[in-house]
Amino acid sequence: MSARQLVLSIAMLVFAGAATPQEKGRSGAEASAEETLSAVVLVRATILPNARSNATLGPQREGTGVLVGEGYVATIGYLVIESEAIEVTGADGKSVPAALAAYDHASGFGLLKLLAPIAGRPLPIADSNAVAEREKALVASFGADGVNVVQIVSRRQFSGGWEYLLDAAIFTAPPVMNWSGAPLINARGELLGLGSLIVADALGGGSESPGNMFVPSNLLRSILDEFAARGRIAGPARPWMGISTEEVRGRLFVTRVSPDGPADKAGVQQGDILIGVGKDDVSSLADFYRKVWALGTAGVEVPLRVLQGMQVKEVTLRSIDRVEYFRTRPSY
């Protein structure tokens, strides 16, 4: 059995259950799997030499994306932010250039505009709120060995230390190694989410249960048209501080301060402990973000209380829209 046939046989295990009686024969299920997997593409990005994200994400990035409309590919944004050049390779092996059409920090999605046609059928976007725990799904990373059957093990809040919060992230197991931008596909051949991380506690509750976290597709469904038309979603942006933190036993430790970002300019330092926002104490990442975002939109002043060494300091920073911090390719 060839590698491609092995991919299709795995896919058929999932898709055959959703097929009609006429489709349940080998040829019908295989055709359905072929059509679904044709939406999965390889994304390669070369990043600007002076990109701020090079220090943490590197100057060359590679992952997966998925066709979501005529000429558009959705992927996870950290693969393509601050890109100088992007190349997308389709299921038929043909590579075409692409441009970053939009990036949304709140969800983490990136949207690419293909600059030439590519083979493949766009994947329908599912209602990710309807997915149930224990439901089986596919994680489709690009390549002959990139299809894995997984199980939805939890749907819950996710707090990322880079000023990122999802209300209902999707967690799967067992873990898949090539997760970046990989589509999570349900038994009807619909997009449930895009791969963002590998995690140690997919089940939650502090358990040792390795798996992956996916950004749910409903966040993409709600913004896709506007995303493609405007390059961002309407309305003011959330305030961004440029602080990376880690939550340990109810304390928020500053693990990194973005150089020349708002927190850096205000004097926040790596190793500080965040105690509060104004007079309000904070003890979790979600609590911290919600208190900051409740102050207003990007540009609002954020009063922080931090423990530096043995001294509690009050620091006020002027927040910005995170997109303003990233560097973009010159238009000339």
C-alpha positions as CSV (number, residue, x, y, z in Angstrom):
1,M,0.0,0.0,0.0
2,S,1.4,3.4,-1.0
3,A,1.7,6.3,1.5
4,R,-1.2,8.1,-0.3
5,Q,-3.4,5.0,-0.1
6,L,-2.6,4.7,3.6
7,V,-3.7,8.3,4.1
8,L,-7.0,7.7,2.3
9,S,-7.7,4.5,4.3
10,I,-7.3,6.3,7.5
11,A,-9.5,9.1,6.3
12,M,-12.1,6.6,5.2
13,L,-12.4,5.3,8.8
14,V,-13.8,8.6,9.8
15,F,-15.7,9.7,6.7
16,A,-17.4,6.4,5.9
17,G,-19.6,6.8,9.0
18,A,-21.0,10.0,7.6
19,A,-21.5,8.8,4.0
20,T,-24.8,7.9,2.5
21,P,-25.4,4.1,1.8
22,Q,-24.5,4.7,-1.9
23,E,-21.2,6.3,-0.9
24,K,-20.1,3.7,1.6
25,G,-18.4,1.6,-1.0
26,R,-14.7,1.9,-1.3
27,S,-14.7,4.2,-4.3
28,G,-17.3,6.6,-2.8
29,A,-15.6,7.0,0.6
30,E,-12.2,7.3,-1.1
31,A,-13.5,10.0,-3.4
32,S,-15.0,11.9,-0.5
33,A,-11.7,11.7,1.4
34,E,-9.7,12.8,-1.7
35,E,-12.0,15.8,-2.1
36,T,-11.7,16.8,1.6
37,L,-8.0,16.4,1.8
38,S,-7.5,18.4,-1.4
39,A,-8.2,21.5,0.7
40,V,-5.1,20.9,2.9
41,V,-2.1,22.9,1.8
42,L,1.5,23.5,2.8
43,V,2.5,27.0,4.0
44,R,6.1,28.2,3.9
45,A,7.0,31.7,5.0
46,T,10.2,33.7,4.9
47,I,10.1,36.3,7.5
48,L,11.5,39.9,7.4
49,P,15.1,40.0,8.6
50,N,14.2,42.7,11.2
51,A,11.0,41.0,12.3
52,R,10.3,41.3,16.0
53,S,9.0,37.7,16.1
54,N,12.2,36.2,14.7
55,A,13.6,35.8,18.3
56,T,10.8,33.5,19.3
57,L,9.4,32.0,16.1
58,G,12.4,32.0,13.7
59,P,13.1,33.5,10.3
60,Q,11.8,30.5,8.3
61,R,8.4,28.9,9.2
62,E,6.5,26.0,7.8
63,G,3.1,24.5,8.6
64,T,-0.3,23.7,7.2
65,G,-3.2,25.7,5.9
66,V,-6.7,25.0,4.5
67,L,-8.6,26.4,1.6
68,V,-11.7,28.2,3.0
69,G,-12.8,30.1,-0.1
70,E,-12.0,30.8,-3.7
71,G,-8.4,32.0,-3.6
72,Y,-8.1,32.1,0.2
73,V,-6.2,29.9,2.7
74,A,-6.7,30.0,6.5
75,T,-3.8,29.1,8.8
76,I,-2.5,29.9,12.2
77,G,-1.2,33.4,12.3
78,Y,2.2,32.9,14.0
79,L,3.4,31.1,10.8
80,V,3.0,34.1,8.6
81,I,3.1,37.3,10.7
82,E,5.8,39.7,9.6
83,S,6.4,37.6,6.5
84,E,8.5,38.8,3.5
85,A,7.4,36.0,1.2
86,I,4.8,33.2,1.5
87,E,4.5,30.1,-0.7
88,V,1.6,27.7,-0.7
89,T,1.7,24.2,-2.1
90,G,-1.4,22.3,-3.0
91,A,-2.4,18.7,-2.8
92,D,-1.2,18.2,-6.4
93,G,2.3,19.5,-5.5
94,K,2.0,22.8,-7.3
95,S,3.4,25.8,-5.4
96,V,2.1,29.4,-5.8
97,P,2.9,32.7,-4.1
98,A,0.6,34.1,-1.5
99,A,0.1,37.3,0.4
100,L,-0.9,37.9,4.0
101,A,-4.4,39.2,3.6
102,A,-5.3,39.5,7.3
103,Y,-4.2,38.7,10.8
104,D,-6.3,38.6,13.9
105,H,-4.5,38.6,17.2
106,A,-7.7,38.0,19.2
107,S,-8.3,34.6,17.5
108,G,-4.9,33.8,16.3
109,F,-6.0,33.2,12.7
110,G,-4.1,34.3,9.6
111,L,-5.7,34.6,6.2
112,L,-3.7,34.2,3.0
113,K,-4.7,35.5,-0.5
114,L,-3.4,33.2,-3.2
115,L,-1.7,35.1,-6.1
116,A,-2.3,32.2,-8.6
117,P,-4.9,29.4,-8.8
118,I,-4.3,26.2,-6.9
119,A,-6.0,22.8,-7.1
120,G,-8.4,21.8,-4.3
121,R,-11.9,22.3,-3.0
122,P,-12.5,24.8,-0.2
123,L,-13.5,23.1,3.1
124,P,-16.9,24.0,4.5
125,I,-16.7,25.6,8.0
126,A,-18.5,23.7,10.7
127,D,-20.3,25.0,13.8
128,S,-17.6,24.2,16.3
129,N,-20.1,24.8,19.2
130,A,-21.8,21.6,18.1
131,V,-18.8,19.4,18.5
132,A,-19.1,16.9,21.4
133,E,-16.5,15.4,23.7
134,R,-15.4,11.9,22.7
135,E,-16.3,12.7,19.1
136,K,-13.7,11.4,16.6
137,A,-12.1,13.8,14.1
138,L,-9.1,14.1,11.7
139,V,-6.1,16.2,12.1
140,A,-4.8,16.8,8.5
141,S,-1.3,18.1,8.4
142,F,0.1,18.5,4.9
143,G,1.9,15.5,3.4
144,A,1.4,11.8,2.8
145,D,1.8,10.8,6.5
146,G,-0.1,13.8,7.9
147,V,-3.6,12.4,8.6
148,N,-4.3,11.3,12.2
149,V,-7.5,10.2,13.8
150,V,-8.0,11.9,17.2
151,Q,-10.7,12.3,19.8
152,I,-12.2,15.5,21.1
153,V,-11.3,15.3,24.8
154,S,-12.4,18.7,26.1
155,R,-13.8,22.1,25.2
156,R,-12.8,24.8,27.6
157,Q,-11.2,28.2,28.2
158,F,-7.6,28.6,27.2
159,S,-5.3,31.3,28.5
160,G,-2.0,31.9,26.7
161,G,0.9,33.8,28.3
162,W,1.2,36.1,25.3
163,E,-2.0,38.2,26.1
164,Y,-4.3,35.6,24.5
165,L,-7.6,34.1,25.7
166,L,-10.1,31.7,24.1
167,D,-13.5,31.1,25.7
168,A,-14.0,27.6,24.2
169,A,-10.8,26.1,22.7
170,I,-10.9,22.5,21.4
171,F,-8.5,20.0,22.9
172,T,-7.7,16.6,21.2
173,A,-5.7,13.5,22.0
174,P,-3.5,11.7,21.2
175,P,-1.0,14.5,20.4
176,V,-0.1,15.2,16.8
177,M,3.4,16.5,16.1
178,N,2.8,18.6,13.0
179,W,0.0,20.7,14.5
180,S,0.8,24.2,13.3
181,G,-2.2,25.4,11.2
182,A,-3.4,21.8,10.6
183,P,-7.2,21.6,10.1
184,L,-9.3,19.6,12.5
185,I,-12.0,18.0,10.4
186,N,-15.2,16.4,11.5
187,A,-16.9,13.3,10.0
188,R,-18.9,15.4,7.5
189,G,-15.7,16.8,6.0
190,E,-16.1,20.2,7.7
191,L,-13.5,22.4,9.4
192,L,-13.7,22.4,13.2
193,G,-10.6,24.4,14.0
194,L,-6.9,25.1,13.2
195,G,-4.0,23.6,15.2
196,S,-2.2,26.1,17.5
197,L,-0.3,24.2,20.2
198,I,0.8,20.9,21.7
199,V,-0.3,20.8,25.4
200,A,0.5,18.7,28.4
201,D,-3.0,18.8,29.9
202,A,-5.6,18.3,27.1
203,L,-8.1,16.9,29.6
204,G,-7.7,19.9,31.9
205,G,-7.7,19.9,35.6
206,G,-3.9,19.7,35.8
207,S,-3.9,16.1,34.6
208,E,-1.0,14.8,32.6
209,S,-2.8,14.2,29.3
210,P,-0.8,15.3,26.3
211,G,-2.7,16.5,23.2
212,N,-3.3,19.5,21.0
213,M,-5.2,22.8,21.2
214,F,-7.2,24.0,18.2
215,V,-8.7,27.4,17.7
216,P,-12.4,26.8,17.1
217,S,-13.8,27.4,13.6
218,N,-16.7,29.6,14.8
219,L,-14.2,32.3,15.5
220,L,-13.3,32.2,11.8
221,R,-16.9,31.8,10.6
222,S,-17.8,35.1,12.3
223,I,-15.1,37.2,10.7
224,L,-14.1,35.5,7.4
225,D,-15.9,37.8,5.0
226,E,-14.9,41.0,6.8
227,F,-11.4,39.5,7.2
228,A,-11.0,39.0,3.5
229,A,-12.5,42.4,2.6
230,R,-10.8,44.7,5.1
231,G,-7.7,42.8,6.3
232,R,-9.0,42.9,9.9
233,I,-12.2,42.8,11.9
234,A,-14.2,46.0,12.4
235,G,-14.1,47.9,15.6
236,P,-11.4,49.0,17.9
237,A,-8.6,46.7,18.9
238,R,-7.9,45.3,22.4
239,P,-5.1,47.0,24.4
240,W,-1.8,45.2,24.1
241,M,1.0,45.6,26.6
242,G,3.9,43.4,25.4
243,I,4.1,41.2,28.4
244,S,4.5,37.4,28.4
245,T,3.5,35.8,31.7
246,E,3.3,32.3,33.3
247,E,0.7,31.4,35.9
248,V,2.2,29.4,38.8
249,R,0.1,28.7,41.9
250,G,-1.9,31.9,41.7
251,R,1.0,34.1,40.8
252,L,1.8,35.7,37.4
253,F,5.5,35.7,36.6
254,V,6.7,37.9,33.8
255,T,8.7,35.6,31.5
256,R,9.4,38.0,28.7
257,V,8.9,41.7,27.9
258,S,8.7,42.6,24.2
259,P,11.6,44.9,23.4
260,D,10.4,48.5,22.8
261,G,6.8,47.5,23.6
262,P,4.5,49.4,26.1
263,A,5.6,47.3,29.1
264,D,9.3,47.6,28.3
265,K,9.0,51.4,27.9
266,A,7.2,51.6,31.3
267,G,9.8,49.6,33.1
268,V,8.3,46.2,33.5
269,Q,11.0,43.6,33.7
270,Q,11.5,39.9,33.2
271,G,11.2,38.2,36.6
272,D,8.6,40.7,37.9
273,I,5.4,39.3,39.5
274,L,2.2,40.9,38.4
275,I,0.0,41.6,41.4
276,G,-2.9,43.8,40.2
277,V,-4.5,46.1,37.7
278,G,-5.1,49.3,39.5
279,K,-6.5,48.5,42.9
280,D,-7.8,45.1,41.8
281,D,-5.7,42.0,42.6
282,V,-5.2,39.4,39.8
283,S,-4.4,35.7,40.3
284,S,-4.9,34.1,36.9
285,L,-4.1,35.0,33.3
286,A,-7.8,35.1,32.3
287,D,-8.6,37.4,35.2
288,F,-5.6,39.6,34.3
289,Y,-6.6,40.0,30.7
290,R,-10.2,40.6,31.4
291,K,-9.4,43.4,33.8
292,V,-7.0,45.0,31.3
293,W,-9.4,44.7,28.4
294,A,-12.2,46.2,30.5
295,L,-10.3,49.4,30.8
296,G,-10.9,50.3,27.2
297,T,-9.5,49.9,23.7
298,A,-6.0,50.0,22.4
299,G,-4.3,53.3,23.5
300,V,-5.8,53.2,27.0
301,E,-3.5,53.6,30.0
302,V,-3.0,50.5,32.0
303,P,-2.1,50.8,35.7
304,L,-0.2,47.8,37.0
305,R,1.1,46.8,40.4
306,V,4.2,44.6,40.1
307,L,6.6,43.1,42.6
308,Q,10.2,43.8,41.5
309,G,12.5,42.1,43.9
310,M,11.1,42.9,47.4
311,Q,9.5,46.2,46.3
312,V,5.9,46.7,45.0
313,K,5.8,49.3,42.2
314,E,3.0,51.0,40.5
315,V,3.6,51.2,36.8
316,T,1.3,52.9,34.2
317,L,1.8,52.0,30.6
318,R,0.2,53.2,27.4
319,S,-1.2,50.3,25.5
320,I,-1.2,49.9,21.7
321,D,-2.9,47.8,19.0
322,R,-0.6,44.7,18.7
323,V,-0.6,44.9,14.9
324,E,1.2,48.2,15.2
325,Y,4.1,46.5,16.9
326,F,4.7,44.0,14.0
327,R,6.8,45.0,11.0
328,T,5.5,44.8,7.5
329,R,7.1,44.4,4.1
330,P,7.6,47.8,2.4
331,S,5.0,48.4,-0.3
332,Y,7.4,50.0,-2.8
